[in-house]
Amino acid sequence: MTVLLIVLGAAAGAPLRYLADRAVQARHDTVFPWGTFTVNVAGSALLGFLAAVPAGNWVMALAGTGFCGALTTYSTLGYETVRLVEEGANFHAVACVGAGIVGGLGAAYCGAAVAQALI
């Protein structure tokens, strides 16, 4: 049953990641991967929130592992960073990694703080 919940969450998170990434990136005329940054920060905030609320294992399987796992993407962050280095955009590559890590951790902390304030 847990695997099915993860699959269902991922089936919603993966297409949302693609659509959100494309929508955000289309609005920015820069080599910085704003779409990936946006979905990673949003997913980190949601996962931080979910981790801080008293929810059952099925909620974490569906929304945490499935949805947030498919919505966020460290592999794409890595790929886009390598692509930026190959294109000679070293500043953007470093900014991509730094902003991704700091933004993701900060968003997770804020999501948990919001959950704690609501409980």
Secondary structure, DSSP 8 states (H G I E B T S, - for coil): -HHHHHHHHHHHHHHHHHHHHHHHHHT--SSS-HHHHHHHHHHHHHHHHHHHS---HHHIIIIIIIIIHHH--HHHHHHHHHHHHHTT-HHHHHHHHHHHHHHHHHHHHHHHHHHHHH-
